[in-house]
Amino acid sequence: MILECARAGATKTGLMYKAYLSYAQVTEYLQYLQQNDLLAYEQGTQLYRPSEKGFKFLSLSSDLNELMAVPNSKFSLNNQ
């Protein structure tokens, strides 16, 4: 959720509100994402943005979600 919210650039406070996280949570997650090169902090603008690796992760995550989506009609009670 943090990577998705930071797609267009976001401040730490903005990420807290958009991702519904506390200050302690967002601080911990930002540190983790930066250590794993998924998120970058821009000093001049003071914004967080996904890195190239972060954008690739978002793309792959989206692809996986599409693959796992199950049409409702498959499990409908009418089709038993």
C-alpha positions in Angstrom: 0.0 0.0 0.0 2.9 2.4 0.8 4.5 1.8 -2.6 1.1 2.4 -4.3 0.5 5.6 -2.4 4.0 6.9 -3.1 3.7 6.2 -6.9 3.3 10.0 -7.7 5.4 11.1 -4.7 4.3 11.5 -1.1 5.5 12.9 2.2 5.8 10.7 5.3 2.6 12.3 6.7 0.8 11.8 3.4 1.8 8.1 3.4 0.6 7.8 7.0 -2.9 9.1 6.1 -3.2 7.3 2.8 -2.1 3.9 4.1 -3.8 4.3 7.5 -0.6 3.8 9.5 0.7 5.2 12.7 3.9 7.3 12.8 5.8 4.3 14.3 4.5 1.9 11.6 5.2 4.2 8.7 8.7 4.9 10.0 9.5 1.2 10.3 8.0 0.3 6.9 9.8 3.2 5.1 13.1 2.1 6.6 12.5 -1.5 5.4 11.4 -0.4 1.9 14.5 1.8 1.6 16.9 -0.8 2.8 15.5 -3.2 0.2 15.8 -0.6 -2.6 12.0 -0.5 -3.2 11.5 3.2 -2.1 13.6 6.3 -2.6 13.6 9.5 -0.7 14.2 12.8 -2.6 16.0 15.3 -0.5 15.1 18.4 -2.5 11.3 17.7 -2.7 11.2 15.7 0.6 9.0 13.1 -1.2 9.1 9.3 -1.2 8.8 7.6 -4.6 9.1 4.0 -5.6 12.5 3.1 -7.1 12.8 1.2 -10.4 12.7 -2.0 -8.3 9.7 -0.7 -6.5 7.8 0.0 -9.7 8.7 -3.5 -10.9 7.4 -5.0 -7.7 4.1 -3.0 -8.1 3.7 -4.3 -11.6 4.4 -7.9 -10.7 2.0 -7.7 -7.7 -0.7 -6.4 -10.0 -0.1 -9.2 -12.4 -0.4 -11.8 -9.6 -3.6 -10.2 -8.3 -5.1 -10.5 -11.8 -4.0 -14.2 -12.1 -5.6 -14.9 -8.7 -8.9 -13.2 -9.4 -11.7 -15.7 -9.6 -14.8 -14.9 -11.6 -17.9 -14.9 -9.3 -19.8 -17.2 -11.7 -17.4 -20.1 -11.1 -18.4 -20.4 -7.5 -21.9 -19.3 -7.8 -24.5 -21.5 -6.0 -26.5 -21.7 -9.2 -23.7 -23.6 -10.9 -23.5 -26.6 -8.6 
